[in-house]
Amino acid sequence: MSIDKTQNGLVFIFTGKEGSAFLSSQQEFYNTLSSSFESLSAQVEFADGLVEDFATELDRVGKTADDGNLYIFRLDGGEVDFLEVKENPDSNQNWIEGILTFAQNYQTTEQENNMYKWGQKVPHTGEFLCVDCGYIIELEEGKTFPICEVCLSGEPDGPSGPEGAFWESV
Ligand SMILES: [Zn+2]
């Protein structure tokens, strides 16, 4: 599989050394859920240390494909926008279910009480508070809400998972 840069939408890239526990486990999870991504304008790639299409973009954010990471990009008219990196994700966690939720959240502008979920677009530049731990971050309009770097809310095994983790506008 390789990335089609003419297709607008989200790009999720799992990187790592060939045969690593992280890549193997996530590929297995992906095999059971791949059809769920078809309606979501989302592409998923497993890089095995070779991300030809995205080498420049990874270089730009100071990363290489040998690290066992999850990268999230957005393609828009051939332009590549870096959204988020999750470094060294736990290989036992189902990150495919996680990014499926991210892709679903990305498509919705629905929100209640100024609360936003992982993957939703940031509506205005400003400060947002992690409802689980109270950590406050500044986010730029048009980026996406991240996993909380302090309490890991939003991770599959976080205090709240991808569906239940919220950022509140402050
Ligand atoms: Zn938090």
Backbone and ligand atoms as CSV (ligand in chain L), in Angstrom:
chain,resi,resn,atom,element,x,y,z
A,1,MET,N,N,0.839,-1.187,0.000
A,1,MET,CA,C,0.000,0.000,0.000
A,1,MET,C,C,0.876,1.239,0.000
A,2,SER,N,N,0.449,2.265,-0.731
A,2,SER,CA,C,1.192,3.515,-0.628
A,2,SER,C,C,0.218,4.692,-0.661
A,3,ILE,N,N,0.732,5.828,-0.252
A,3,ILE,CA,C,-0.117,6.994,-0.070
A,3,ILE,C,C,-0.449,7.637,-1.422
A,4,ASP,N,N,-1.710,7.914,-1.621
A,4,ASP,CA,C,-2.160,8.620,-2.811
A,4,ASP,C,C,-2.298,10.103,-2.457
A,5,LYS,N,N,-1.333,10.900,-2.938
A,5,LYS,CA,C,-1.321,12.313,-2.535
A,5,LYS,C,C,-2.383,13.141,-3.244
A,6,THR,N,N,-3.060,12.541,-4.224
A,6,THR,CA,C,-4.110,13.295,-4.907
A,6,THR,C,C,-5.434,13.185,-4.145
A,7,GLN,N,N,-5.469,12.260,-3.182
A,7,GLN,CA,C,-6.705,12.077,-2.423
A,7,GLN,C,C,-6.659,12.950,-1.172
A,8,ASN,N,N,-7.620,13.816,-0.993
A,8,ASN,CA,C,-7.650,14.657,0.198
A,8,ASN,C,C,-8.127,13.855,1.399
A,9,GLY,N,N,-7.633,14.196,2.552
A,9,GLY,CA,C,-8.098,13.516,3.756
A,9,GLY,C,C,-6.951,13.198,4.693
A,10,LEU,N,N,-7.201,12.321,5.632
A,10,LEU,CA,C,-6.227,11.990,6.665
A,10,LEU,C,C,-5.293,10.878,6.205
A,11,VAL,N,N,-4.058,10.943,6.697
A,11,VAL,CA,C,-3.085,9.880,6.438
A,11,VAL,C,C,-2.506,9.449,7.778
A,12,PHE,N,N,-2.634,8.174,8.094
A,12,PHE,CA,C,-2.062,7.616,9.319
A,12,PHE,C,C,-0.907,6.714,8.907
A,13,ILE,N,N,0.284,6.981,9.451
A,13,ILE,CA,C,1.442,6.149,9.103
A,13,ILE,C,C,2.020,5.526,10.371
A,14,PHE,N,N,2.031,4.207,10.380
A,14,PHE,CA,C,2.681,3.461,11.455
A,14,PHE,C,C,4.080,3.122,10.965
A,15,THR,N,N,5.105,3.519,11.736
A,15,THR,CA,C,6.475,3.244,11.309
A,15,THR,C,C,7.164,2.315,12.307
A,16,GLY,N,N,8.241,1.719,11.851
A,16,GLY,CA,C,9.023,0.864,12.729
A,16,GLY,C,C,9.902,-0.051,11.920
A,17,LYS,N,N,10.711,-0.825,12.624
A,17,LYS,CA,C,11.566,-1.786,11.935
A,17,LYS,C,C,10.699,-2.940,11.446
A,18,GLU,N,N,11.077,-3.490,10.314
A,18,GLU,CA,C,10.343,-4.603,9.737
A,18,GLU,C,C,10.235,-5.748,10.754
A,19,GLY,N,N,9.036,-6.268,10.931
A,19,GLY,CA,C,8.830,-7.397,11.830
A,19,GLY,C,C,8.734,-7.017,13.302
A,20,SER,N,N,8.757,-5.720,13.611
A,20,SER,CA,C,8.677,-5.305,15.020
A,20,SER,C,C,7.307,-5.641,15.602
A,21,ALA,N,N,7.265,-5.795,16.923
A,21,ALA,CA,C,6.005,-6.131,17.597
A,21,ALA,C,C,4.944,-5.085,17.314
A,22,PHE,N,N,5.351,-3.825,17.289
A,22,PHE,CA,C,4.389,-2.742,17.077
A,22,PHE,C,C,3.745,-2.846,15.694
A,23,LEU,N,N,4.577,-2.941,14.650
A,23,LEU,CA,C,4.012,-3.014,13.296
A,23,LEU,C,C,3.169,-4.263,13.113
A,24,SER,N,N,3.635,-5.403,13.625
A,24,SER,CA,C,2.898,-6.657,13.438
A,24,SER,C,C,1.535,-6.609,14.105
A,25,SER,N,N,1.507,-6.117,15.350
A,25,SER,CA,C,0.231,-6.117,16.070
A,25,SER,C,C,-0.758,-5.154,15.415
A,26,GLN,N,N,-0.275,-3.985,14.990
A,26,GLN,CA,C,-1.200,-3.009,14.406
A,26,GLN,C,C,-1.684,-3.462,13.035
A,27,GLN,N,N,-0.825,-4.168,12.283
A,27,GLN,CA,C,-1.251,-4.689,10.982
A,27,GLN,C,C,-2.344,-5.733,11.161
A,28,GLU,N,N,-2.200,-6.535,12.221
A,28,GLU,CA,C,-3.236,-7.535,12.500
A,28,GLU,C,C,-4.562,-6.876,12.852
A,29,PHE,N,N,-4.503,-5.847,13.703
A,29,PHE,CA,C,-5.733,-5.111,14.041
A,29,PHE,C,C,-6.339,-4.503,12.771
A,30,TYR,N,N,-5.457,-3.981,11.901
A,30,TYR,CA,C,-5.938,-3.314,10.683
A,30,TYR,C,C,-6.656,-4.298,9.751
A,31,ASN,N,N,-6.145,-5.523,9.694
A,31,ASN,CA,C,-6.754,-6.514,8.801
A,31,ASN,C,C,-8.221,-6.753,9.120
A,32,THR,N,N,-8.586,-6.624,10.380
A,32,THR,CA,C,-9.981,-6.877,10.754
A,32,THR,C,C,-10.854,-5.626,10.613
A,33,LEU,N,N,-10.227,-4.458,10.446
A,33,LEU,CA,C,-11.015,-3.213,10.445
A,33,LEU,C,C,-10.851,-2.373,9.175
A,34,SER,N,N,-10.057,-2.865,8.203
A,34,SER,CA,C,-9.698,-2.017,7.057
A,34,SER,C,C,-10.919,-1.478,6.315
A,35,SER,N,N,-11.987,-2.273,6.225
A,35,SER,CA,C,-13.154,-1.815,5.456
A,35,SER,C,C,-13.837,-0.616,6.114
A,36,SER,N,N,-13.659,-0.462,7.431
A,36,SER,CA,C,-14.278,0.663,8.135
A,36,SER,C,C,-13.688,2.001,7.709
A,37,PHE,N,N,-12.465,1.984,7.121
A,37,PHE,CA,C,-11.816,3.240,6.746
A,37,PHE,C,C,-12.266,3.743,5.379
A,38,GLU,N,N,-12.902,2.850,4.598
A,38,GLU,CA,C,-13.203,3.188,3.202
A,38,GLU,C,C,-14.089,4.420,3.057
A,39,SER,N,N,-15.034,4.595,3.963
A,39,SER,CA,C,-15.966,5.716,3.830
A,39,SER,C,C,-15.453,6.982,4.520
A,40,LEU,N,N,-14.220,6.946,5.029
A,40,LEU,CA,C,-13.760,8.039,5.884
A,40,LEU,C,C,-12.683,8.942,5.274
A,41,SER,N,N,-12.386,8.804,3.978
A,41,SER,CA,C,-11.306,9.589,3.370
A,41,SER,C,C,-10.045,9.517,4.211
A,42,ALA,N,N,-9.679,8.311,4.603
A,42,ALA,CA,C,-8.492,8.134,5.434
A,42,ALA,C,C,-7.625,7.029,4.842
A,43,GLN,N,N,-6.327,7.294,4.789
A,43,GLN,CA,C,-5.393,6.289,4.301
A,43,GLN,C,C,-4.508,5.830,5.456
A,44,VAL,N,N,-4.209,4.529,5.458
A,44,VAL,CA,C,-3.386,3.952,6.518
A,44,VAL,C,C,-2.199,3.263,5.865
A,45,GLU,N,N,-0.998,3.528,6.388
A,45,GLU,CA,C,0.205,2.912,5.813
A,45,GLU,C,C,1.090,2.348,6.918
A,46,PHE,N,N,1.674,1.180,6.627
A,46,PHE,CA,C,2.647,0.569,7.532
A,46,PHE,C,C,3.996,0.663,6.850
A,47,ALA,N,N,4.969,1.303,7.500
A,47,ALA,CA,C,6.118,1.762,6.745
A,47,ALA,C,C,7.338,0.857,6.731
A,48,ASP,N,N,7.501,-0.045,7.658
A,48,ASP,CA,C,8.653,-0.953,7.631
A,48,ASP,C,C,9.979,-0.243,7.387
A,49,GLY,N,N,10.121,0.929,7.927
A,49,GLY,CA,C,11.388,1.649,7.746
A,49,GLY,C,C,11.541,2.312,6.392
A,50,LEU,N,N,10.567,2.179,5.516
A,50,LEU,CA,C,10.657,2.787,4.183
A,50,LEU,C,C,9.419,3.605,3.900
A,51,VAL,N,N,9.510,4.894,4.112
A,51,VAL,CA,C,8.354,5.734,3.801
A,51,VAL,C,C,8.755,6.677,2.695
A,52,GLU,N,N,8.924,6.138,1.508
A,52,GLU,CA,C,9.423,6.955,0.406
A,52,GLU,C,C,8.578,8.213,0.210
A,53,ASP,N,N,7.280,8.016,0.194
A,53,ASP,CA,C,6.387,9.141,-0.071
A,53,ASP,C,C,6.484,10.221,0.997
A,54,PHE,N,N,6.772,9.809,2.214
A,54,PHE,CA,C,6.693,10.755,3.318
A,54,PHE,C,C,8.030,11.035,3.987
A,55,ALA,N,N,9.128,10.588,3.349
A,55,ALA,CA,C,10.455,10.802,3.937
A,55,ALA,C,C,10.716,12.286,4.193
A,56,THR,N,N,10.330,13.120,3.230
A,56,THR,CA,C,10.568,14.555,3.374
A,56,THR,C,C,9.773,15.129,4.537
A,57,GLU,N,N,8.508,14.696,4.630
A,57,GLU,CA,C,7.656,15.210,5.700
A,57,GLU,C,C,8.157,14.745,7.067
A,58,LEU,N,N,8.587,13.489,7.155
A,58,LEU,CA,C,9.113,12.993,8.431
A,58,LEU,C,C,10.384,13.753,8.797
A,59,ASP,N,N,11.223,13.998,7.803
A,59,ASP,CA,C,12.454,14.723,8.018
A,59,ASP,C,C,12.154,16.129,8.542
A,60,ARG,N,N,11.130,16.727,7.974
A,60,ARG,CA,C,10.749,18.089,8.345
A,60,ARG,C,C,10.333,18.174,9.812
A,61,VAL,N,N,9.724,17.109,10.338
A,61,VAL,CA,C,9.332,17.140,11.749
A,61,VAL,C,C,10.370,16.422,12.615
A,62,GLY,N,N,11.546,16.150,12.029
A,62,GLY,CA,C,12.668,15.622,12.792
A,62,GLY,C,C,12.565,14.155,13.162
A,63,LYS,N,N,11.907,13.364,12.309
A,63,LYS,CA,C,11.711,11.952,12.619
A,63,LYS,C,C,12.232,11.080,11.486
A,64,THR,N,N,12.457,9.812,11.796
A,64,THR,CA,C,12.774,8.855,10.739
A,64,THR,C,C,11.815,7.680,10.846
A,65,ALA,N,N,11.749,6.921,9.782
A,65,ALA,CA,C,10.797,5.825,9.717
A,65,ALA,C,C,11.215,4.612,10.549
A,66,ASP,N,N,12.421,4.643,11.116
A,66,ASP,CA,C,12.846,3.509,11.939
A,66,ASP,C,C,12.216,3.525,13.324
A,67,ASP,N,N,11.764,4.702,13.748
A,67,ASP,CA,C,11.136,4.793,15.067
A,67,ASP,C,C,9.774,4.129,14.998
A,68,GLY,N,N,9.375,3.453,16.081
A,68,GLY,CA,C,8.057,2.827,16.117
A,68,GLY,C,C,7.013,3.833,16.547
A,69,ASN,N,N,6.586,4.658,15.625
A,69,ASN,CA,C,5.678,5.764,15.950
A,69,ASN,C,C,4.412,5.733,15.102
A,70,LEU,N,N,3.449,6.526,15.522
A,70,LEU,CA,C,2.242,6.747,14.733
A,70,LEU,C,C,2.198,8.222,14.344
A,71,TYR,N,N,2.162,8.487,13.046
A,71,TYR,CA,C,2.096,9.858,12.533
A,71,TYR,C,C,0.739,10.111,11.922
A,72,ILE,N,N,0.241,11.315,12.121
A,72,ILE,CA,C,-1.029,11.688,11.507
A,72,ILE,C,C,-0.801,12.954,10.675
A,73,PHE,N,N,-1.106,12.833,9.383
A,73,PHE,CA,C,-0.986,13.951,8.452
A,73,PHE,C,C,-2.350,14.223,7.841
A,74,ARG,N,N,-2.460,15.383,7.205
A,74,ARG,CA,C,-3.659,15.702,6.440
A,74,ARG,C,C,-3.216,16.123,5.044
A,75,LEU,N,N,-3.863,15.583,4.038
A,75,LEU,CA,C,-3.591,15.950,2.646
A,75,LEU,C,C,-4.699,16.854,2.155
A,76,ASP,N,N,-4.271,17.954,1.534
A,76,ASP,CA,C,-5.272,18.880,1.014
A,76,ASP,C,C,-4.732,19.496,-0.275
A,77,GLY,N,N,-5.248,19.064,-1.405
A,77,GLY,CA,C,-4.796,19.600,-2.692
A,77,GLY,C,C,-3.311,19.396,-2.928
A,78,GLY,N,N,-2.770,18.253,-2.493
A,78,GLY,CA,C,-1.351,17.967,-2.694
A,78,GLY,C,C,-0.462,18.506,-1.581
A,79,GLU,N,N,-1.011,19.370,-0.735
A,79,GLU,CA,C,-0.252,19.896,0.405
A,79,GLU,C,C,-0.324,18.912,1.561
A,80,VAL,N,N,0.798,18.765,2.272
A,80,VAL,CA,C,0.832,17.857,3.410
A,80,VAL,C,C,0.928,18.662,4.700
A,81,ASP,N,N,-0.016,18.468,5.592
A,81,ASP,CA,C,-0.032,19.177,6.862
A,81,ASP,C,C,0.183,18.161,7.986
A,82,PHE,N,N,1.255,18.366,8.778
A,82,PHE,CA,C,1.535,17.466,9.892
A,82,PHE,C,C,0.604,17.799,11.049
A,83,LEU,N,N,-0.100,16.791,11.575
A,83,LEU,CA,C,-1.030,17.038,12.669
A,83,LEU,C,C,-0.506,16.565,14.013
A,84,GLU,N,N,-0.031,15.330,14.076
A,84,GLU,CA,C,0.295,14.771,15.389
A,84,GLU,C,C,1.225,13.581,15.245
A,85,VAL,N,N,2.072,13.370,16.255
A,85,VAL,CA,C,2.843,12.135,16.335
A,85,VAL,C,C,2.631,11.541,17.712
A,86,LYS,N,N,2.423,10.238,17.757
A,86,LYS,CA,C,2.407,9.521,19.025
A,86,LYS,C,C,3.670,8.678,19.026
A,87,GLU,N,N,4.606,9.015,19.957
A,87,GLU,CA,C,5.877,8.320,19.965
A,87,GLU,C,C,5.803,7.050,20.794
A,88,ASN,N,N,6.417,6.008,20.278
A,88,ASN,CA,C,6.487,4.700,20.943
A,88,ASN,C,C,5.159,4.246,21.541
A,89,PRO,N,N,4.120,4.171,20.746
A,89,PRO,CA,C,2.845,3.700,21.290
A,89,PRO,C,C,2.980,2.249,21.754
A,90,ASP,N,N,2.226,1.906,22.769
A,90,ASP,CA,C,2.241,0.548,23.306
A,90,ASP,C,C,1.703,-0.416,22.252
A,91,SER,N,N,2.505,-1.413,21.891
A,91,SER,CA,C,2.107,-2.321,20.802
A,91,SER,C,C,0.930,-3.220,21.186
A,92,ASN,N,N,0.649,-3.330,22.501
A,92,ASN,CA,C,-0.507,-4.149,22.900
A,92,ASN,C,C,-1.835,-3.418,22.725
A,93,GLN,N,N,-1.769,-2.108,22.596
A,93,GLN,CA,C,-3.008,-1.352,22.459
A,93,GLN,C,C,-3.470,-1.344,21.006
A,94,ASN,N,N,-4.790,-1.310,20.825
A,94,ASN,CA,C,-5.359,-1.297,19.478
A,94,ASN,C,C,-5.446,0.148,18.968
A,95,TRP,N,N,-4.378,0.575,18.294
A,95,TRP,CA,C,-4.328,1.948,17.770
A,95,TRP,C,C,-5.178,2.088,16.516
A,96,ILE,N,N,-5.523,0.979,15.892
A,96,ILE,CA,C,-6.361,1.053,14.692
A,96,ILE,C,C,-7.771,1.495,15.078
A,97,GLU,N,N,-8.297,0.922,16.152
A,97,GLU,CA,C,-9.592,1.389,16.650
A,97,GLU,C,C,-9.495,2.859,17.039
A,98,GLY,N,N,-8.346,3.227,17.611
A,98,GLY,CA,C,-8.125,4.610,18.026
A,98,GLY,C,C,-8.173,5.568,16.844
A,99,ILE,N,N,-7.437,5.253,15.771
A,99,ILE,CA,C,-7.406,6.183,14.631
A,99,ILE,C,C,-8.720,6.160,13.862
A,100,LEU,N,N,-9.442,5.056,13.972
A,100,LEU,CA,C,-10.777,5.019,13.370
A,100,LEU,C,C,-11.666,6.056,14.064
A,101,THR,N,N,-11.589,6.105,15.378
A,101,THR,CA,C,-12.332,7.116,16.137
A,101,THR,C,C,-11.840,8.517,15.798
A,102,PHE,N,N,-10.505,8.679,15.671
A,102,PHE,CA,C,-9.935,9.974,15.279
A,102,PHE,C,C,-10.547,10.426,13.957
A,103,ALA,N,N,-10.587,9.502,12.964
A,103,ALA,CA,C,-11.103,9.848,11.632
A,103,ALA,C,C,-12.592,10.199,11.697
A,104,GLN,N,N,-13.322,9.505,12.541
A,104,GLN,CA,C,-14.750,9.818,12.715
A,104,GLN,C,C,-14.917,11.173,13.390
A,105,ASN,N,N,-14.112,11.426,14.422
A,105,ASN,CA,C,-14.182,12.711,15.131
A,105,ASN,C,C,-13.799,13.865,14.207
A,106,TYR,N,N,-12.845,13.602,13.298
A,106,TYR,CA,C,-12.363,14.636,12.380
A,106,TYR,C,C,-13.492,15.150,11.479
A,107,GLN,N,N,-14.413,14.260,11.176
A,107,GLN,CA,C,-15.484,14.623,10.249
A,107,GLN,C,C,-16.649,15.332,10.917
A,108,THR,N,N,-16.668,15.355,12.232
A,108,THR,CA,C,-17.819,15.959,12.886
A,108,THR,C,C,-17.471,17.312,13.499
A,109,THR,N,N,-18.372,18.253,13.340
A,109,THR,CA,C,-18.182,19.544,13.998
A,109,THR,C,C,-19.119,19.646,15.203
A,110,GLU,N,N,-19.860,18.572,15.414
A,110,GLU,CA,C,-20.768,18.523,16.567
A,110,GLU,C,C,-19.981,18.644,17.862
A,111,GLN,N,N,-20.460,19.442,18.772
A,111,GLN,CA,C,-19.829,19.463,20.083
A,111,GLN,C,C,-20.830,20.015,21.080
A,112,GLU,N,N,-20.599,19.686,22.339
A,112,GLU,CA,C,-21.493,20.154,23.399
A,112,GLU,C,C,-20.675,20.834,24.481
A,113,ASN,N,N,-21.178,21.905,25.024
A,113,ASN,CA,C,-20.561,22.588,26.159
A,113,ASN,C,C,-19.086,22.919,25.954
A,114,ASN,N,N,-18.721,23.316,24.722
A,114,ASN,CA,C,-17.323,23.647,24.429
A,114,ASN,C,C,-16.351,22.503,24.706
A,115,MET,N,N,-16.811,21.267,24.474
A,115,MET,CA,C,-15.955,20.095,24.683
A,115,MET,C,C,-15.638,19.454,23.336
A,116,TYR,N,N,-14.350,19.067,23.193
A,116,TYR,CA,C,-13.895,18.523,21.916
A,116,TYR,C,C,-13.122,17.226,22.136
A,117,LYS,N,N,-13.178,16.372,21.100
A,117,LYS,CA,C,-12.541,15.063,21.206
A,117,LYS,C,C,-11.286,14.965,20.350
A,118,TRP,N,N,-10.467,13.948,20.617
A,118,TRP,CA,C,-9.259,13.664,19.842
A,118,TRP,C,C,-9.612,13.578,18.359
A,119,GLY,N,N,-8.956,14.382,17.530
A,119,GLY,CA,C,-9.198,14.328,16.090
A,119,GLY,C,C,-10.148,15.394,15.592
A,120,GLN,N,N,-10.932,15.989,16.482
A,120,GLN,CA,C,-11.806,17.071,16.034
A,120,GLN,C,C,-10.960,18.297,15.696
A,121,LYS,N,N,-11.446,19.091,14.738
A,121,LYS,CA,C,-10.696,20.283,14.344
A,121,LYS,C,C,-10.838,21.382,15.404
A,122,VAL,N,N,-9.714,22.046,15.676
A,122,VAL,CA,C,-9.721,23.147,16.645
A,122,VAL,C,C,-10.451,24.338,16.015
A,123,PRO,N,N,-11.542,24.793,16.632
A,123,PRO,CA,C,-12.391,25.812,16.004
A,123,PRO,C,C,-11.816,27.224,16.058
A,124,HIS,N,N,-10.992,27.494,17.059
A,124,HIS,CA,C,-10.382,28.828,17.190
A,124,HIS,C,C,-9.111,28.679,18.006
A,125,THR,N,N,-8.092,29.477,17.669
A,125,THR,CA,C,-6.843,29.436,18.426
A,125,THR,C,C,-7.126,29.845,19.867
A,126,GLY,N,N,-6.607,29.061,20.804
A,126,GLY,CA,C,-6.856,29.401,22.198
A,126,GLY,C,C,-6.429,28.298,23.133
A,127,GLU,N,N,-6.812,28.443,24.401
A,127,GLU,CA,C,-6.413,27.482,25.413
A,127,GLU,C,C,-7.517,26.468,25.662
A,128,PHE,N,N,-7.082,25.237,25.828
A,128,PHE,CA,C,-8.031,24.142,26.067
A,128,PHE,C,C,-7.532,23.293,27.223
A,129,LEU,N,N,-8.471,22.795,27.997
A,129,LEU,CA,C,-8.158,22.061,29.215
A,129,LEU,C,C,-8.542,20.598,29.075
A,130,CYS,N,N,-7.620,19.704,29.471
A,130,CYS,CA,C,-7.928,18.269,29.489
A,130,CYS,C,C,-8.865,18.015,30.663
A,131,VAL,N,N,-10.040,17.496,30.352
A,131,VAL,CA,C,-11.052,17.311,31.387
A,131,VAL,C,C,-10.595,16.282,32.425
A,132,ASP,N,N,-9.768,15.311,32.004
A,132,ASP,CA,C,-9.328,14.282,32.946
A,132,ASP,C,C,-8.299,14.765,33.965
A,133,CYS,N,N,-7.354,15.626,33.530
A,133,CYS,CA,C,-6.278,15.983,34.468
A,133,CYS,C,C,-6.117,17.486,34.690
A,134,GLY,N,N,-6.793,18.303,33.898
A,134,GLY,CA,C,-6.701,19.742,34.114
A,134,GLY,C,C,-5.558,20.426,33.394
A,135,TYR,N,N,-4.757,19.664,32.658
A,135,TYR,CA,C,-3.647,20.239,31.889
A,135,TYR,C,C,-4.203,21.172,30.815
A,136,ILE,N,N,-3.552,22.337,30.654
A,136,ILE,CA,C,-4.027,23.312,29.670
A,136,ILE,C,C,-2.997,23.466,28.553
A,137,ILE,N,N,-3.470,23.408,27.301
A,137,ILE,CA,C,-2.570,23.638,26.173
A,137,ILE,C,C,-3.148,24.713,25.266
A,138,GLU,N,N,-2.243,25.348,24.512
A,138,GLU,CA,C,-2.689,26.301,23.500
A,138,GLU,C,C,-2.693,25.583,22.161
A,139,LEU,N,N,-3.805,25.689,21.443
A,139,LEU,CA,C,-3.929,25.021,20.154
A,139,LEU,C,C,-4.314,26.027,19.080
A,140,GLU,N,N,-3.791,25.750,17.881
A,140,GLU,CA,C,-3.996,26.628,16.732
A,140,GLU,C,C,-5.235,26.215,15.960
A,141,GLU,N,N,-5.986,27.171,15.515
A,141,GLU,CA,C,-7.167,26.893,14.700
A,141,GLU,C,C,-6.796,26.039,13.492
A,142,GLY,N,N,-7.619,25.033,13.203
A,142,GLY,CA,C,-7.398,24.197,12.028
A,142,GLY,C,C,-6.583,22.950,12.313
A,143,LYS,N,N,-5.828,22.936,13.450
A,143,LYS,CA,C,-5.124,21.717,13.847
A,143,LYS,C,C,-6.164,20.768,14.426
A,144,THR,N,N,-5.711,19.639,14.963
A,144,THR,CA,C,-6.678,18.711,15.552
A,144,THR,C,C,-6.365,18.527,17.029
A,145,PHE,N,N,-7.391,18.232,17.807
A,145,PHE,CA,C,-7.198,18.000,19.234
A,145,PHE,C,C,-6.346,16.749,19.428
A,146,PRO,N,N,-5.302,16.842,20.280
A,146,PRO,CA,C,-4.353,15.741,20.470
A,146,PRO,C,C,-4.745,14.806,21.618
A,147,ILE,N,N,-3.927,13.788,21.792
A,147,ILE,CA,C,-3.961,12.987,23.014
A,147,ILE,C,C,-3.316,13.840,24.102
A,148,CYS,N,N,-3.823,13.808,25.322
A,148,CYS,CA,C,-3.216,14.591,26.402
A,148,CYS,C,C,-1.833,14.027,26.713
A,149,GLU,N,N,-0.796,14.891,26.602
A,149,GLU,CA,C,0.567,14.398,26.812
A,149,GLU,C,C,0.873,14.150,28.287
A,150,VAL,N,N,0.032,14.648,29.181
A,150,VAL,CA,C,0.294,14.489,30.607
A,150,VAL,C,C,-0.360,13.220,31.161
A,151,CYS,N,N,-1.676,13.061,30.958
A,151,CYS,CA,C,-2.356,11.895,31.555
A,151,CYS,C,C,-2.676,10.818,30.512
A,152,LEU,N,N,-2.363,11.103,29.236
A,152,LEU,CA,C,-2.579,10.156,28.139
A,152,LEU,C,C,-4.052,9.868,27.874
A,153,SER,N,N,-4.908,10.764,28.324
A,153,SER,CA,C,-6.319,10.639,27.994
A,153,SER,C,C,-6.472,10.724,26.474
A,154,GLY,N,N,-7.243,9.794,25.912
A,154,GLY,CA,C,-7.390,9.699,24.464
A,154,GLY,C,C,-6.700,8.483,23.881
A,155,GLU,N,N,-5.707,7.943,24.624
A,155,GLU,CA,C,-5.080,6.690,24.189
A,155,GLU,C,C,-6.071,5.551,24.359
A,156,PRO,N,N,-5.904,4.460,23.573
A,156,PRO,CA,C,-6.813,3.320,23.733
A,156,PRO,C,C,-6.928,2.847,25.189
A,157,ASP,N,N,-5.806,2.842,25.945
A,157,ASP,CA,C,-5.847,2.409,27.338
A,157,ASP,C,C,-5.675,3.582,28.305
A,158,GLY,N,N,-5.963,4.801,27.844
A,158,GLY,CA,C,-5.808,5.972,28.704
A,158,GLY,C,C,-6.907,6.051,29.739
A,159,PRO,N,N,-6.830,7.043,30.653
A,159,PRO,CA,C,-7.880,7.216,31.669
A,159,PRO,C,C,-9.258,7.334,31.013
A,160,SER,N,N,-9.322,8.007,29.845
A,160,SER,CA,C,-10.483,7.944,28.971
A,160,SER,C,C,-9.956,7.544,27.605
A,161,GLY,N,N,-10.676,6.672,26.903
A,161,GLY,CA,C,-10.239,6.233,25.583
A,161,GLY,C,C,-10.537,7.283,24.527
A,162,PRO,N,N,-10.240,6.977,23.243
A,162,PRO,CA,C,-10.445,7.956,22.170
A,162,PRO,C,C,-11.873,8.501,22.103
A,163,GLU,N,N,-12.843,7.727,22.508
A,163,GLU,CA,C,-14.228,8.187,22.411
A,163,GLU,C,C,-14.680,8.996,23.621
A,164,GLY,N,N,-13.983,8.846,24.735
A,164,GLY,CA,C,-14.466,9.481,25.958
A,164,GLY,C,C,-13.600,10.595,26.497
A,165,ALA,N,N,-12.502,10.906,25.782
A,165,ALA,CA,C,-11.578,11.944,26.256
A,165,ALA,C,C,-11.998,13.296,25.702
A,166,PHE,N,N,-11.984,14.325,26.534
A,166,PHE,CA,C,-12.449,15.635,26.092
A,166,PHE,C,C,-11.491,16.769,26.452
A,167,TRP,N,N,-11.414,17.755,25.540
A,167,TRP,CA,C,-10.765,19.037,25.792
A,167,TRP,C,C,-11.864,20.086,25.903
A,168,GLU,N,N,-11.710,20.967,26.887
A,168,GLU,CA,C,-12.711,21.995,27.097
A,168,GLU,C,C,-12.104,23.368,26.818
A,169,SER,N,N,-12.830,24.180,26.078
A,169,SER,CA,C,-12.375,25.542,25.801
A,169,SER,C,C,-12.374,26.355,27.100
A,170,VAL,N,N,-11.252,27.072,27.374
A,170,VAL,CA,C,-11.217,27.850,28.624
A,170,VAL,C,C,-11.085,29.352,28.346
L,1,ZN,ZN,ZN,-4.848,14.995,30.670
